[in-house]
């Protein structure tokens, strides 16, 4: 029989954790041939919720699920792990300054980075979901000097999927026919959802939009005034309509991200926040969202895309925010 793979999920007693666990245990992330052991990490006040989820996992009798353990010690939770989904984070409380938020999260992602460094498997892959996700990934990576920096990523796949979800009805095309959308920059309202290189069933999306909306200018207006803000502010829209933040869609995106990272992308690229190698002028070492393909188990930034003046400006705006966050955590000695 195949040796089970260890997966660590932090914040496992929270909402996204609850949406993630059952799909991961059913094989949606690593496929039907990979048995898994789940390590659930919580803080003391979340332990009962995680333990309850563990009982329910037992009651599902998933054939691929070999073991579930619940921990409040990061060192124990990350020991031997190959896949770490860092969901638990400190939310922004009313009246909290950004510096306080970054410091609180530094207190979480620093020690978790150290625990990954100390005990994770050699092939560990980390995706940070907890916000501010890009900078939390930077902090964790900085505390794991023995783990290659490219093993630390942050989730922008939800933004990517939200963009696909907006384009499909706008072009009256099945969502599965759309390729090569990009989310650039930070997982925040400054992100740049970019359709300049996207295609639907092989045809360029900008031209399809122009044909449907009555010209190039109308298409541009729709992209700038409707599509981009709708995607960038979708989290707030979900809260407004649902009365609670995105949960199942966030869990789904985290699963998509890990599955593609392990099994590869086919037929075009996706979006993920990865450590910059300087591509597209994004300063090295920032964790920024790029167009990426997963090849042989590694993310590769898609090279050579042309960015017009508008795109360059949008990317630069989001990167400036990432630089600010990095400088703030540097000043706090968190990296
Ligand atoms: P919940 O508050 O329901 O759950 C968070 C859980 O994390 C809690 O059970 C808490 O006890 C636990 N936790 C806190 N600190 C921890 C630590 N040091 N170690 C282990 N567990 C810890 O929030 P939920 O709705 O699940 O959202 C989790 C995070 O995802 C938030 O930071 C949220 O902002 C972020 N999101 C990120 C998204 C993305 O696309 N990157 C989208 C969805 C979501 O907003």
Boltz pocket constraint, residues with backbone or C-beta under 6 A from the ligand:
constraints:
  - pocket:
      binder: B
      contacts: [[A, 10], [A, 11], [A, 12], [A, 13], [A, 14], [A, 15], [A, 16], [A, 17], [A, 41], [A, 42], [A, 43], [A, 45], [A, 46], [A, 87], [A, 88], [A, 89], [A, 90], [A, 91], [A, 108], [A, 128], [A, 129], [A, 130], [A, 131], [A, 133], [A, 155], [A, 156], [A, 158], [A, 159], [A, 187], [A, 235], [A, 245], [A, 246], [A, 247], [A, 250]]
      max_distance: 6.0
